[in-house]
Amino acid sequence: MPKMKSVKGAVKRFKVKKNGQVKRGTAFRSHILTKQDAGTRRGQNSPKVIAKTDEKNIKDMIN
């Protein structure tokens, strides 16, 4: 039986923390941030975690 390949798009987007949670990035962070207010930009700096319902799917994609 061949090995399962990991989904390379998922590998680039997600990281698994030591406690098992899955970290993700934030949208709308690349450019033209002057249109966003300061509170929105500050909120995008904080770490984000995948919802518990999606964790198993993401971990299966990452392997």
N, CA, C and O atoms as a Tripos MOL2 file, in Angstrom:
@<TRIPOS>MOLECULE
protein
  252   251    63     0     0
PROTEIN
NO_CHARGES

@<TRIPOS>ATOM
      1 N           0.8470   -1.1860    0.0000 N.3       1 MET1
      2 CA          0.0000    0.0000    0.0000 C.3       1 MET1
      3 C           0.8900    1.2470    0.0000 C.2       1 MET1
      4 O           1.7810    1.3520    0.8440 O.2       1 MET1
      5 N           0.6790    2.1820   -0.9100 N.am      2 PRO2
      6 CA          1.5280    3.3780   -0.9320 C.3       2 PRO2
      7 C           1.2220    4.3160    0.2360 C.2       2 PRO2
      8 O           0.1220    4.3140    0.7880 O.2       2 PRO2
      9 N           2.2080    5.1010    0.5860 N.am      3 LYS3
     10 CA          2.0220    6.0740    1.6640 C.3       3 LYS3
     11 C           1.0860    7.1770    1.2100 C.2       3 LYS3
     12 O           1.0160    7.4950    0.0230 O.2       3 LYS3
     13 N           0.3630    7.7640    2.1640 N.am      4 MET4
     14 CA         -0.4970    8.9140    1.8700 C.3       4 MET4
     15 C           0.3800   10.1540    1.7340 C.2       4 MET4
     16 O           1.2820   10.3700    2.5430 O.2       4 MET4
     17 N           0.1210   10.9590    0.7260 N.am      5 LYS5
     18 CA          0.8610   12.2070    0.5630 C.3       5 LYS5
     19 C           0.1760   13.3050    1.3540 C.2       5 LYS5
     20 O          -1.0500   13.3420    1.4530 O.2       5 LYS5
     21 N           0.9740   14.1950    1.9110 N.am      6 SER6
     22 CA          0.3990   15.3350    2.6130 C.3       6 SER6
     23 C          -0.0060   16.3930    1.5900 C.2       6 SER6
     24 O           0.5780   16.4900    0.5100 O.2       6 SER6
     25 N          -1.0100   17.1790    1.9490 N.am      7 VAL7
     26 CA         -1.4850   18.2610    1.0770 C.3       7 VAL7
     27 C          -0.5470   19.4390    1.2760 C.2       7 VAL7
     28 O          -0.5280   20.0510    2.3440 O.2       7 VAL7
     29 N           0.2430   19.7610    0.2320 N.am      8 LYS8
     30 CA          1.3020   20.7610    0.3820 C.3       8 LYS8
     31 C           0.7500   22.1440    0.7050 C.2       8 LYS8
     32 O           1.4010   22.9180    1.4070 O.2       8 LYS8
     33 N          -0.4400   22.4680    0.2050 N.am      9 GLY9
     34 CA         -1.0550   23.7570    0.5300 C.3       9 GLY9
     35 C          -1.3530   23.8610    2.0090 C.2       9 GLY9
     36 O          -1.1930   24.9270    2.6040 O.2       9 GLY9
     37 N          -1.7870   22.7600    2.6120 N.am     10 ALA10
     38 CA         -2.0920   22.7480    4.0470 C.3      10 ALA10
     39 C          -0.8160   22.8170    4.8800 C.2      10 ALA10
     40 O          -0.7780   23.4690    5.9240 O.2      10 ALA10
     41 N           0.2310   22.1350    4.4060 N.am     11 VAL11
     42 CA          1.5070   22.1370    5.1340 C.3      11 VAL11
     43 C           2.0550   23.5580    5.2270 C.2      11 VAL11
     44 O           2.6240   23.9440    6.2480 O.2      11 VAL11
     45 N           1.8800   24.3390    4.1490 N.am     12 LYS12
     46 CA          2.3930   25.7050    4.1380 C.3      12 LYS12
     47 C           1.5530   26.6420    4.9990 C.2      12 LYS12
     48 O           2.0540   27.6700    5.4540 O.2      12 LYS12
     49 N           0.2960   26.3080    5.2280 N.am     13 ARG13
     50 CA         -0.6180   27.2340    5.9110 C.3      13 ARG13
     51 C          -0.7970   26.9620    7.3940 C.2      13 ARG13
     52 O          -1.1470   27.8780    8.1390 O.2      13 ARG13
     53 N          -0.5660   25.7210    7.8550 N.am     14 PHE14
     54 CA         -0.8780   25.3480    9.2340 C.3      14 PHE14
     55 C           0.3350   24.7690    9.9280 C.2      14 PHE14
     56 O           1.1930   24.1510    9.2960 O.2      14 PHE14
     57 N           0.4010   24.9780   11.2650 N.am     15 LYS15
     58 CA          1.4330   24.3720   12.0980 C.3      15 LYS15
     59 C           0.7420   23.7940   13.3330 C.2      15 LYS15
     60 O          -0.2160   24.3770   13.8400 O.2      15 LYS15
     61 N           1.2230   22.6570   13.8120 N.am     16 VAL16
     62 CA          0.6610   22.0400   15.0090 C.3      16 VAL16
     63 C           1.4860   22.4740   16.2100 C.2      16 VAL16
     64 O           2.7090   22.3390   16.2200 O.2      16 VAL16
     65 N           0.7940   23.0040   17.2340 N.am     17 LYS17
     66 CA          1.4700   23.4370   18.4500 C.3      17 LYS17
     67 C           1.7760   22.2250   19.3320 C.2      17 LYS17
     68 O           1.2910   21.1240   19.0710 O.2      17 LYS17
     69 N           2.5810   22.4310   20.3750 N.am     18 LYS18
     70 CA          2.9400   21.3340   21.2720 C.3      18 LYS18
     71 C           1.7310   20.7540   21.9860 C.2      18 LYS18
     72 O           1.6980   19.5590   22.2820 O.2      18 LYS18
     73 N           0.7320   21.5930   22.2680 N.am     19 ASN19
     74 CA         -0.4480   21.0930   22.9650 C.3      19 ASN19
     75 C          -1.4620   20.4480   22.0180 C.2      19 ASN19
     76 O          -2.5400   20.0430   22.4550 O.2      19 ASN19
     77 N          -1.1320   20.3490   20.7260 N.am     20 GLY20
     78 CA         -1.9930   19.6580   19.7790 C.3      20 GLY20
     79 C          -2.9180   20.5610   18.9930 C.2      20 GLY20
     80 O          -3.5410   20.1170   18.0290 O.2      20 GLY20
     81 N          -3.0210   21.8300   19.3880 N.am     21 GLN21
     82 CA         -3.8570   22.7580   18.6330 C.3      21 GLN21
     83 C          -3.1730   23.1070   17.3110 C.2      21 GLN21
     84 O          -1.9570   22.9680   17.1750 O.2      21 GLN21
     85 N          -3.9690   23.5630   16.3390 N.am     22 VAL22
     86 CA         -3.4250   23.8890   15.0270 C.3      22 VAL22
     87 C          -3.4760   25.3930   14.8260 C.2      22 VAL22
     88 O          -4.5420   26.0050   14.8890 O.2      22 VAL22
     89 N          -2.2970   25.9860   14.5790 N.am     23 LYS23
     90 CA         -2.2110   27.4230   14.3360 C.3      23 LYS23
     91 C          -2.5330   27.7260   12.8870 C.2      23 LYS23
     92 O          -2.3040   26.8970   12.0070 O.2      23 LYS23
     93 N          -3.0710   28.9260   12.6360 N.am     24 ARG24
     94 CA         -3.3580   29.3600   11.2770 C.3      24 ARG24
     95 C          -2.9910   30.8220   11.1380 C.2      24 ARG24
     96 O          -2.7890   31.5160   12.1340 O.2      24 ARG24
     97 N          -2.9040   31.2910    9.9000 N.am     25 GLY25
     98 CA         -2.6360   32.6950    9.6390 C.3      25 GLY25
     99 C          -3.9230   33.5020    9.6260 C.2      25 GLY25
    100 O          -5.0120   32.9640    9.8300 O.2      25 GLY25
    101 N          -3.7840   34.7920    9.3870 N.am     26 THR26
    102 CA         -4.9300   35.6880    9.3310 C.3      26 THR26
    103 C          -5.0510   36.2640    7.9310 C.2      26 THR26
    104 O          -4.0490   36.5620    7.2810 O.2      26 THR26
    105 N          -6.2820   36.4190    7.4750 N.am     27 ALA27
    106 CA         -6.5200   36.9830    6.1490 C.3      27 ALA27
    107 C          -6.3550   38.5020    6.1740 C.2      27 ALA27
    108 O          -6.3700   39.1140    7.2420 O.2      27 ALA27
    109 N          -6.1990   39.0980    5.0110 N.am     28 PHE28
    110 CA         -6.1450   40.5510    4.8230 C.3      28 PHE28
    111 C          -4.9520   41.1850    5.5310 C.2      28 PHE28
    112 O          -5.0870   42.2540    6.1280 O.2      28 PHE28
    113 N          -3.7790   40.5370    5.4740 N.am     29 ARG29
    114 CA         -2.5940   41.0610    6.1480 C.3      29 ARG29
    115 C          -1.4790   41.4340    5.1820 C.2      29 ARG29
    116 O          -0.4090   41.8450    5.6310 O.2      29 ARG29
    117 N          -1.6870   41.3070    3.8680 N.am     30 SER30
    118 CA         -0.5520   41.4130    2.9500 C.3      30 SER30
    119 C          -0.1940   42.8480    2.5930 C.2      30 SER30
    120 O           0.9800   43.2130    2.6530 O.2      30 SER30
    121 N          -1.1710   43.6730    2.2240 N.am     31 HIS31
    122 CA         -0.8550   45.0400    1.8070 C.3      31 HIS31
    123 C          -2.0990   45.9140    1.9190 C.2      31 HIS31
    124 O          -3.1910   45.4200    2.1970 O.2      31 HIS31
    125 N          -1.9290   47.1990    1.7020 N.am     32 ILE32
    126 CA         -2.9790   48.2310    1.8280 C.3      32 ILE32
    127 C          -3.6480   48.1360    3.2010 C.2      32 ILE32
    128 O          -4.8710   48.0370    3.3050 O.2      32 ILE32
    129 N          -2.8300   48.1680    4.2420 N.am     33 LEU33
    130 CA         -3.3650   48.0900    5.6040 C.3      33 LEU33
    131 C          -3.8100   49.4510    6.1120 C.2      33 LEU33
    132 O          -4.3640   49.5490    7.2070 O.2      33 LEU33
    133 N          -3.5750   50.5110    5.3300 N.am     34 THR34
    134 CA         -3.9550   51.8480    5.7920 C.3      34 THR34
    135 C          -5.4670   52.0180    5.8360 C.2      34 THR34
    136 O          -5.9690   52.8760    6.5620 O.2      34 THR34
    137 N          -6.2030   51.2120    5.0680 N.am     35 LYS35
    138 CA         -7.6670   51.3020    5.0800 C.3      35 LYS35
    139 C          -8.2650   50.6890    6.3450 C.2      35 LYS35
    140 O          -9.3880   51.0230    6.7230 O.2      35 LYS35
    141 N          -7.5360   49.8090    6.9910 N.am     36 GLN36
    142 CA         -8.0410   49.1650    8.1970 C.3      36 GLN36
    143 C          -7.7770   50.0530    9.4030 C.2      36 GLN36
    144 O          -6.7700   50.7600    9.4590 O.2      36 GLN36
    145 N          -8.6940   50.0100   10.3720 N.am     37 ASP37
    146 CA         -8.4300   50.7910   11.5800 C.3      37 ASP37
    147 C          -7.4380   50.0360   12.4620 C.2      37 ASP37
    148 O          -7.1720   48.8520   12.2580 O.2      37 ASP37
    149 N          -6.9030   50.7480   13.4390 N.am     38 ALA38
    150 CA         -5.8040   50.2190   14.2500 C.3      38 ALA38
    151 C          -6.2420   48.9930   15.0390 C.2      38 ALA38
    152 O          -5.4530   48.0620   15.2050 O.2      38 ALA38
    153 N          -7.4570   48.9680   15.5200 N.am     39 GLY39
    154 CA         -7.9350   47.8240   16.2950 C.3      39 GLY39
    155 C          -7.9810   46.5540   15.4750 C.2      39 GLY39
    156 O          -7.6530   45.4750   15.9690 O.2      39 GLY39
    157 N          -8.3900   46.6800   14.2160 N.am     40 THR40
    158 CA         -8.4140   45.5150   13.3350 C.3      40 THR40
    159 C          -7.0140   44.9880   13.1090 C.2      40 THR40
    160 O          -6.7840   43.7800   13.1630 O.2      40 THR40
    161 N          -6.0720   45.8920   12.8540 N.am     41 ARG41
    162 CA         -4.6910   45.4620   12.6120 C.3      41 ARG41
    163 C          -4.0910   44.8160   13.8620 C.2      41 ARG41
    164 O          -3.3710   43.8230   13.7620 O.2      41 ARG41
    165 N          -4.3790   45.3690   15.0200 N.am     42 ARG42
    166 CA         -3.8890   44.7790   16.2670 C.3      42 ARG42
    167 C          -4.4670   43.3850   16.4680 C.2      42 ARG42
    168 O          -3.7620   42.4690   16.8920 O.2      42 ARG42
    169 N          -5.7460   43.2270   16.1630 N.am     43 GLY43
    170 CA         -6.3850   41.9260   16.3200 C.3      43 GLY43
    171 C          -5.8030   40.8790   15.3960 C.2      43 GLY43
    172 O          -5.7820   39.6950   15.7330 O.2      43 GLY43
    173 N          -5.3330   41.2990   14.2430 N.am     44 GLN44
    174 CA         -4.7510   40.3500   13.3040 C.3      44 GLN44
    175 C          -3.3620   39.9020   13.7310 C.2      44 GLN44
    176 O          -2.8600   38.9010   13.2200 O.2      44 GLN44
    177 N          -2.7280   40.6180   14.6540 N.am     45 ASN45
    178 CA         -1.4020   40.2180   15.1340 C.3      45 ASN45
    179 C          -1.4820   39.0670   16.1230 C.2      45 ASN45
    180 O          -0.5220   38.3100   16.2700 O.2      45 ASN45
    181 N          -2.6210   38.9250   16.8070 N.am     46 SER46
    182 CA         -2.7260   37.8980   17.8350 C.3      46 SER46
    183 C          -2.7810   36.5150   17.1850 C.2      46 SER46
    184 O          -3.2830   36.3800   16.0690 O.2      46 SER46
    185 N          -2.2690   35.4810   17.8750 N.am     47 PRO47
    186 CA         -2.2570   34.1410   17.2940 C.3      47 PRO47
    187 C          -3.6720   33.5870   17.1320 C.2      47 PRO47
    188 O          -4.5420   33.8240   17.9700 O.2      47 PRO47
    189 N          -3.8880   32.8550   16.0530 N.am     48 LYS48
    190 CA         -5.1940   32.2730   15.7720 C.3      48 LYS48
    191 C          -5.0800   30.7550   15.7920 C.2      48 LYS48
    192 O          -4.0410   30.1950   15.4430 O.2      48 LYS48
    193 N          -6.1590   30.0950   16.2050 N.am     49 VAL49
    194 CA         -6.1840   28.6400   16.3150 C.3      49 VAL49
    195 C          -7.3810   28.1140   15.5360 C.2      49 VAL49
    196 O          -8.4460   28.7300   15.5290 O.2      49 VAL49
    197 N          -7.1990   26.9740   14.8820 N.am     50 ILE50
    198 CA         -8.2770   26.3280   14.1310 C.3      50 ILE50
    199 C          -9.3490   25.8400   15.1040 C.2      50 ILE50
    200 O          -9.0400   25.4490   16.2290 O.2      50 ILE50
    201 N         -10.6080   25.8640   14.6680 N.am     51 ALA51
    202 CA        -11.6990   25.3470   15.4880 C.3      51 ALA51
    203 C         -11.5140   23.8570   15.7280 C.2      51 ALA51
    204 O         -10.9570   23.1410   14.8960 O.2      51 ALA51
    205 N         -11.9930   23.4040   16.8860 N.am     52 LYS52
    206 CA        -11.8030   22.0140   17.2800 C.3      52 LYS52
    207 C         -12.4360   21.0420   16.2800 C.2      52 LYS52
    208 O         -11.9360   19.9310   16.1010 O.2      52 LYS52
    209 N         -13.5280   21.4470   15.6310 N.am     53 THR53
    210 CA        -14.2080   20.5710   14.6750 C.3      53 THR53
    211 C         -13.3830   20.3340   13.4130 C.2      53 THR53
    212 O         -13.5430   19.3060   12.7560 O.2      53 THR53
    213 N         -12.5020   21.2740   13.0670 N.am     54 ASP54
    214 CA        -11.6930   21.1510   11.8530 C.3      54 ASP54
    215 C         -10.3230   20.5310   12.1040 C.2      54 ASP54
    216 O          -9.6120   20.2080   11.1530 O.2      54 ASP54
    217 N          -9.9440   20.3610   13.3650 N.am     55 GLU55
    218 CA         -8.5890   19.9200   13.7000 C.3      55 GLU55
    219 C          -8.2340   18.5800   13.0630 C.2      55 GLU55
    220 O          -7.1520   18.4360   12.4940 O.2      55 GLU55
    221 N          -9.1270   17.6030   13.1520 N.am     56 LYS56
    222 CA         -8.8100   16.2680   12.6400 C.3      56 LYS56
    223 C          -8.5530   16.2980   11.1400 C.2      56 LYS56
    224 O          -7.6220   15.6560   10.6540 O.2      56 LYS56
    225 N          -9.3870   17.0500   10.3970 N.am     57 ASN57
    226 CA         -9.1990   17.1330    8.9470 C.3      57 ASN57
    227 C          -7.8510   17.7390    8.6030 C.2      57 ASN57
    228 O          -7.1430   17.2340    7.7310 O.2      57 ASN57
    229 N          -7.4880   18.8300    9.2900 N.am     58 ILE58
    230 CA         -6.2170   19.5130    9.0110 C.3      58 ILE58
    231 C          -5.0450   18.6020    9.3410 C.2      58 ILE58
    232 O          -4.0850   18.5280    8.5740 O.2      58 ILE58
    233 N          -5.1120   17.9040   10.4800 N.am     59 LYS59
    234 CA         -4.0150   17.0290   10.8690 C.3      59 LYS59
    235 C          -3.8630   15.8740    9.8830 C.2      59 LYS59
    236 O          -2.7480   15.4280    9.6130 O.2      59 LYS59
    237 N          -4.9820   15.3910    9.3460 N.am     60 ASP60
    238 CA         -4.8980   14.3250    8.3390 C.3      60 ASP60
    239 C          -4.2290   14.8430    7.0600 C.2      60 ASP60
    240 O          -3.4740   14.1190    6.4120 O.2      60 ASP60
    241 N          -4.5120   16.1040    6.7030 N.am     61 MET61
    242 CA         -3.8870   16.6780    5.5070 C.3      61 MET61
    243 C          -2.3930   16.8820    5.7040 C.2      61 MET61
    244 O          -1.6090   16.6980    4.7730 O.2      61 MET61
    245 N          -1.9970   17.2630    6.9160 N.am     62 ILE62
    246 CA         -0.5820   17.5330    7.1950 C.3      62 ILE62
    247 C           0.2000   16.2320    7.3600 C.2      62 ILE62
    248 O           1.3700   16.1590    6.9850 O.2      62 ILE62
    249 N          -0.4340   15.2160    7.9160 N.am     63 ASN63
    250 CA          0.1810   13.9260    8.2680 C.3      63 ASN63
    251 C           1.0730   14.0770    9.4640 C.2      63 ASN63
    252 O           1.6780   13.1020    9.9100 O.2      63 ASN63
@<TRIPOS>BOND
     1     1     2 1
     2     2     3 1
     3     3     4 2
     4     3     5 am
     5     5     6 1
     6     6     7 1
     7     7     8 2
     8     7     9 am
     9     9    10 1
    10    10    11 1
    11    11    12 2
    12    11    13 am
    13    13    14 1
    14    14    15 1
    15    15    16 2
    16    15    17 am
    17    17    18 1
    18    18    19 1
    19    19    20 2
    20    19    21 am
    21    21    22 1
    22    22    23 1
    23    23    24 2
    24    23    25 am
    25    25    26 1
    26    26    27 1
    27    27    28 2
    28    27    29 am
    29    29    30 1
    30    30    31 1
    31    31    32 2
    32    31    33 am
    33    33    34 1
    34    34    35 1
    35    35    36 2
    36    35    37 am
    37    37    38 1
    38    38    39 1
    39    39    40 2
    40    39    41 am
    41    41    42 1
    42    42    43 1
    43    43    44 2
    44    43    45 am
    45    45    46 1
    46    46    47 1
    47    47    48 2
    48    47    49 am
    49    49    50 1
    50    50    51 1
    51    51    52 2
    52    51    53 am
    53    53    54 1
    54    54    55 1
    55    55    56 2
    56    55    57 am
    57    57    58 1
    58    58    59 1
    59    59    60 2
    60    59    61 am
    61    61    62 1
    62    62    63 1
    63    63    64 2
    64    63    65 am
    65    65    66 1
    66    66    67 1
    67    67    68 2
    68    67    69 am
    69    69    70 1
    70    70    71 1
    71    71    72 2
    72    71    73 am
    73    73    74 1
    74    74    75 1
    75    75    76 2
    76    75    77 am
    77    77    78 1
    78    78    79 1
    79    79    80 2
    80    79    81 am
    81    81    82 1
    82    82    83 1
    83    83    84 2
    84    83    85 am
    85    85    86 1
    86    86    87 1
    87    87    88 2
    88    87    89 am
    89    89    90 1
    90    90    91 1
    91    91    92 2
    92    91    93 am
    93    93    94 1
    94    94    95 1
    95    95    96 2
    96    95    97 am
    97    97    98 1
    98    98    99 1
    99    99   100 2
   100    99   101 am
   101   101   102 1
   102   102   103 1
   103   103   104 2
   104   103   105 am
   105   105   106 1
   106   106   107 1
   107   107   108 2
   108   107   109 am
   109   109   110 1
   110   110   111 1
   111   111   112 2
   112   111   113 am
   113   113   114 1
   114   114   115 1
   115   115   116 2
   116   115   117 am
   117   117   118 1
   118   118   119 1
   119   119   120 2
   120   119   121 am
   121   121   122 1
   122   122   123 1
   123   123   124 2
   124   123   125 am
   125   125   126 1
   126   126   127 1
   127   127   128 2
   128   127   129 am
   129   129   130 1
   130   130   131 1
   131   131   132 2
   132   131   133 am
   133   133   134 1
   134   134   135 1
   135   135   136 2
   136   135   137 am
   137   137   138 1
   138   138   139 1
   139   139   140 2
   140   139   141 am
   141   141   142 1
   142   142   143 1
   143   143   144 2
   144   143   145 am
   145   145   146 1
   146   146   147 1
   147   147   148 2
   148   147   149 am
   149   149   150 1
   150   150   151 1
   151   151   152 2
   152   151   153 am
   153   153   154 1
   154   154   155 1
   155   155   156 2
   156   155   157 am
   157   157   158 1
   158   158   159 1
   159   159   160 2
   160   159   161 am
   161   161   162 1
   162   162   163 1
   163   163   164 2
   164   163   165 am
   165   165   166 1
   166   166   167 1
   167   167   168 2
   168   167   169 am
   169   169   170 1
   170   170   171 1
   171   171   172 2
   172   171   173 am
   173   173   174 1
   174   174   175 1
   175   175   176 2
   176   175   177 am
   177   177   178 1
   178   178   179 1
   179   179   180 2
   180   179   181 am
   181   181   182 1
   182   182   183 1
   183   183   184 2
   184   183   185 am
   185   185   186 1
   186   186   187 1
   187   187   188 2
   188   187   189 am
   189   189   190 1
   190   190   191 1
   191   191   192 2
   192   191   193 am
   193   193   194 1
   194   194   195 1
   195   195   196 2
   196   195   197 am
   197   197   198 1
   198   198   199 1
   199   199   200 2
   200   199   201 am
   201   201   202 1
   202   202   203 1
   203   203   204 2
   204   203   205 am
   205   205   206 1
   206   206   207 1
   207   207   208 2
   208   207   209 am
   209   209   210 1
   210   210   211 1
   211   211   212 2
   212   211   213 am
   213   213   214 1
   214   214   215 1
   215   215   216 2
   216   215   217 am
   217   217   218 1
   218   218   219 1
   219   219   220 2
   220   219   221 am
   221   221   222 1
   222   222   223 1
   223   223   224 2
   224   223   225 am
   225   225   226 1
   226   226   227 1
   227   227   228 2
   228   227   229 am
   229   229   230 1
   230   230   231 1
   231   231   232 2
   232   231   233 am
   233   233   234 1
   234   234   235 1
   235   235   236 2
   236   235   237 am
   237   237   238 1
   238   238   239 1
   239   239   240 2
   240   239   241 am
   241   241   242 1
   242   242   243 1
   243   243   244 2
   244   243   245 am
   245   245   246 1
   246   246   247 1
   247   247   248 2
   248   247   249 am
   249   249   250 1
   250   250   251 1
   251   251   252 2
@<TRIPOS>SUBSTRUCTURE
     1 MET1         2 RESIDUE 1 A MET
     2 PRO2         6 RESIDUE 1 A PRO
     3 LYS3        10 RESIDUE 1 A LYS
     4 MET4        14 RESIDUE 1 A MET
     5 LYS5        18 RESIDUE 1 A LYS
     6 SER6        22 RESIDUE 1 A SER
     7 VAL7        26 RESIDUE 1 A VAL
     8 LYS8        30 RESIDUE 1 A LYS
     9 GLY9        34 RESIDUE 1 A GLY
    10 ALA10       38 RESIDUE 1 A ALA
    11 VAL11       42 RESIDUE 1 A VAL
    12 LYS12       46 RESIDUE 1 A LYS
    13 ARG13       50 RESIDUE 1 A ARG
    14 PHE14       54 RESIDUE 1 A PHE
    15 LYS15       58 RESIDUE 1 A LYS
    16 VAL16       62 RESIDUE 1 A VAL
    17 LYS17       66 RESIDUE 1 A LYS
    18 LYS18       70 RESIDUE 1 A LYS
    19 ASN19       74 RESIDUE 1 A ASN
    20 GLY20       78 RESIDUE 1 A GLY
    21 GLN21       82 RESIDUE 1 A GLN
    22 VAL22       86 RESIDUE 1 A VAL
    23 LYS23       90 RESIDUE 1 A LYS
    24 ARG24       94 RESIDUE 1 A ARG
    25 GLY25       98 RESIDUE 1 A GLY
    26 THR26      102 RESIDUE 1 A THR
    27 ALA27      106 RESIDUE 1 A ALA
    28 PHE28      110 RESIDUE 1 A PHE
    29 ARG29      114 RESIDUE 1 A ARG
    30 SER30      118 RESIDUE 1 A SER
    31 HIS31      122 RESIDUE 1 A HIS
    32 ILE32      126 RESIDUE 1 A ILE
    33 LEU33      130 RESIDUE 1 A LEU
    34 THR34      134 RESIDUE 1 A THR
    35 LYS35      138 RESIDUE 1 A LYS
    36 GLN36      142 RESIDUE 1 A GLN
    37 ASP37      146 RESIDUE 1 A ASP
    38 ALA38      150 RESIDUE 1 A ALA
    39 GLY39      154 RESIDUE 1 A GLY
    40 THR40      158 RESIDUE 1 A THR
    41 ARG41      162 RESIDUE 1 A ARG
    42 ARG42      166 RESIDUE 1 A ARG
    43 GLY43      170 RESIDUE 1 A GLY
    44 GLN44      174 RESIDUE 1 A GLN
    45 ASN45      178 RESIDUE 1 A ASN
    46 SER46      182 RESIDUE 1 A SER
    47 PRO47      186 RESIDUE 1 A PRO
    48 LYS48      190 RESIDUE 1 A LYS
    49 VAL49      194 RESIDUE 1 A VAL
    50 ILE50      198 RESIDUE 1 A ILE
    51 ALA51      202 RESIDUE 1 A ALA
    52 LYS52      206 RESIDUE 1 A LYS
    53 THR53      210 RESIDUE 1 A THR
    54 ASP54      214 RESIDUE 1 A ASP
    55 GLU55      218 RESIDUE 1 A GLU
    56 LYS56      222 RESIDUE 1 A LYS
    57 ASN57      226 RESIDUE 1 A ASN
    58 ILE58      230 RESIDUE 1 A ILE
    59 LYS59      234 RESIDUE 1 A LYS
    60 ASP60      238 RESIDUE 1 A ASP
    61 MET61      242 RESIDUE 1 A MET
    62 ILE62      246 RESIDUE 1 A ILE
    63 ASN63      250 RESIDUE 1 A ASN
